[in-house]
Amino acid sequence: MSRFKIKVARIEAARGHRADTQVCITFQITHGAVGFQVPIHLKVGDYDDTEMIQAARSALHEIFVDLGHQTLHWRLSAKELRLLADMSLRPKNMSVRLARAVAPAPPSLRAQRRNLSNKLMRK
C-alpha cells in the first residue's frame, strides 16, 4: 500500500478569533488522486514556536485515531465484499439497453438491503 503524503500547507492566525489567541496549522494530505486539507487550531500561549508543529501533528494523529475507531464497524470482510459484488445489478456481458429489455425489474433498494442483511446475519 502506498503511503500518504502529509505536509504543512500553511500556518496562520485562526480566522474568526483574535490573531493573538489562536493559530491554525493546516496539513495537506495526498494519496494518489485524493487530496484534502485538515486545519488544526491551537492556542498560541500553550506552545512556543518550535513546539507548535509537533503539537499540531499530535492533534492530527488523534483526529485520525478517533476517526478510525468511529468507522471500524464499516470495515467489510472479503466474504462480505463478495456478497456485495454478487448482488450487483449491473449487467455483466450485455449492453445496458439489452439488459433492460430482457432482465426483470431489479428489486427495490430496501429489498436489496434486507437480502444483504439476511445473508450477513447467516454467516
GIFEN-V226017 format. One line per field, one symbol per residue. psi: psi as a letter, one per 40 degrees, with the letter a starting at -180 (. if undefined). burial: b if it has 24 or more other C-alpha atoms within 12 Angstrom, else e. Layout:
psi: ???
burial: ???
//
This chain:
psi: hiiihhihdihihhieihdediihhhhhhigbehiiihhhhihdediiddedddddddddddddddddddedeehiidddddddddehehideiidddddddiihiiiddddddddddddde.
burial: eeeeeeebeebbeeeeeeeeeebbbbbeeeeeeeeeebbbbbbbeeeeeeebbebbbeebeeeeeeeeeeeeeeeeeeeeeeeeeeeeeeeeeeeeeeeeeeeeeeeeeeeeeeebeeeeeee
//
